[in-house]
């Protein structure tokens, strides 16, 4: 059974930091491109960051220089370090796994991040 379980969300003041974690199970984690998305109230879900099996990172312009994605294949875990948080970062953050060999796409249940001004 495939599972992606996010944690680490919460309430933080503007300028603060949070680290999100996503623990994966039920598939070969090291072969999957891992991504973070977010969805703010009333808005479409948007892509935030991605990391390939080879540790190549990519970021949306809105978070570049503030957020860092990383992965630990031994722990089947992907992280999102978020620094310099802004109220516009307030959203539910979702972990996503995309299989480069299988084209399968898995989602976590999301974790709420709220940034107060």
C-alpha positions in Angstrom: 0.0 0.0 0.0 1.4 3.3 -1.1 1.6 6.0 1.6 3.0 9.5 1.7 2.7 11.1 5.1 3.6 14.8 5.6 4.4 16.4 8.9 6.0 19.6 10.2 3.4 22.2 9.3 2.1 24.7 11.8 1.7 28.4 12.6 4.8 30.7 12.3 5.4 34.4 12.2 6.5 36.2 9.0 10.2 35.7 8.6 10.2 32.4 10.5 11.2 28.9 9.4 9.6 25.5 9.2 10.8 22.1 7.9 8.3 19.8 6.3 8.9 16.1 6.1 7.3 13.4 3.9 7.8 9.8 4.7 7.1 7.4 1.8 6.3 3.7 1.8 4.9 1.1 -0.6 7.1 2.0 -3.6 10.8 2.2 -4.6 11.4 5.7 -3.3 14.9 6.2 -4.8 13.4 5.8 -8.3 10.9 8.6 -7.9 11.0 12.3 -8.5 9.7 13.9 -5.4 7.9 17.2 -5.4 6.2 19.6 -3.1 3.0 21.4 -4.1 0.8 23.8 -2.2 -2.7 25.1 -2.3 -3.9 28.3 -0.7 -7.6 28.9 0.0 -9.5 29.7 -3.2 -6.5 29.1 -5.4 -5.3 26.3 -7.6 -2.7 23.8 -6.4 0.8 25.0 -7.5 4.1 23.4 -7.8 6.8 24.5 -5.3 9.9 22.4 -5.6 11.2 19.1 -7.0 14.2 16.8 -6.5 15.2 14.0 -8.9 16.6 10.6 -8.0 20.0 12.1 -8.8 19.4 15.0 -6.3 18.9 17.7 -9.0 16.7 20.4 -7.5 14.3 22.8 -9.0 12.2 25.6 -7.5 9.3 27.8 -8.4 10.4 31.4 -8.7 8.3 32.4 -5.8 10.3 30.3 -3.3 13.8 30.3 -4.9 16.4 31.3 -2.4 14.1 30.7 0.5 13.1 27.1 0.3 15.4 24.0 0.0 14.3 20.5 -1.0 16.3 17.5 0.0 15.9 13.7 0.2 17.2 10.8 2.3 16.8 7.6 0.3 17.8 5.5 3.3 14.9 6.9 5.3 12.4 7.2 2.3 11.9 10.8 3.2 11.8 14.1 1.4 12.2 17.4 3.2 11.3 21.0 2.5 13.2 23.6 4.5 11.3 26.8 4.4 13.1 30.0 5.5 12.0 33.6 5.3 8.3 32.6 5.3 5.8 35.2 4.2 2.0 35.4 4.6 1.7 34.5 0.9 3.2 31.1 1.7 0.2 30.2 3.8 -1.3 27.0 2.2 -1.7 23.3 2.6 1.5 21.7 1.4 1.4 18.4 -0.4 4.1 15.8 -1.1 4.0 14.1 -4.5 5.9 11.2 -5.9 6.3 10.7 -9.6 7.7 7.5 -11.0 10.1 8.1 -13.8 9.9 4.5 -14.8 6.3 3.7 -14.0 4.7 7.1 -14.6 2.7 6.5 -11.5 1.8 9.6 -9.4 1.1 9.5 -5.7 0.0 12.2 -3.3 0.1 12.8 0.5 -2.8 14.1 2.5 -1.2 17.5 3.1 0.0 19.6 6.0 -1.1 23.1 6.9 1.3 26.0 7.0 0.1 29.3 8.2 2.3 32.4 8.3 1.1 35.3 10.3 2.0 38.9 9.5 
